[in-house]
Amino acid sequence: LHKTNHCLLLTATPHKGDSENFRHLMKLIDEDIFSHSKITESLRERTNPFIIRRLKENLKNFDGTPIFPKRTAKTIQFNLTDEELALYDAVTEYVRDHFNRAINNGSNSTAFAMMLLQRRLSSSIDAIYLSLKRRYSRLYKLYKQTESERTKFLRKLRTLETENYLEEASDIQEKLESKLEESIDVIDTAELKKELIVLKKLIQQAENIKLYTVERKYQELEETLFGENGLLNKNEKILIFTEAADTLNYLEERLLKRVPKIAKIVGSFSMDQRRNQVELFRNECQIMLATDAGGESINLQFCN
């Protein structure tokens, strides 16, 4: 920067809501003007001469036409079955109890793990079923360990960092989530045994739904895609986002029974793999499945 007269910084996520962070970025342009913290006040002002902010919706071509297609949001409502509602209520009660206990015991990692479980519950039956099974398996293994092994495990858990979770790339988030699934707030065999009993009941509830019914949310998705007025019949390209990789795998398995080919992007894919999947989606298939990784560094504007 010291070798040039001018500098232009372009970014879609300049400061993640932290004006002090933003100030340090702006010091790259001018060290003197942005050298003290008082400048953070002027950074918030719309008249600030150093910053131009453009929303995607306002970007136009030279002829005045919008660069990006208009985004229309529509929420499709549906009712859970009685069995799904019972599972939802039971898991929510489990999450609430252990979240509150974790907060009282100062275990942020366990509280965070409970929030992740609630999100998995909202994602799909498969996602919550597999998450509960993994948690049960890991806690059962912990239950069988010696006291010194459990104490060592608890120390290791306390080193997990959740504060910057939302700022991490999707592959890092997935790895952290995997470690958090076994997070506990207290090493107590009696409490562990109680939790294992509750988890076993929840797993059985979820398994019964998986084995004997088709999830209502999936039924609604099938109707939206393949019904008489389905989007696929209108030649649309369909991008389906889901937070949980378990849900993505479930959707891939189900939808491949209806269509010959599906593109997908997950956090573990390299950038080359992601580009290949985008081209597959563009040229050969109508459906792409993606975790949050599908929103990172790729252009899917050809998809409605």
PyMOL commands that set and color helices and strands:
alter all, ss='L'
color gray80, all
select helices_A, chain A and resi 19-26+39-43+56-58+82-104+108-123+125-144+147-157+165-167+170-180+189-212+216-226+231-234+245-255+271-283+292-295
alter helices_A, ss='H'
color red, helices_A
select strands_A, chain A and resi 238-241+263-265+287-290
alter strands_A, ss='S'
color yellow, strands_A
deselect
rebuild
show_as cartoon
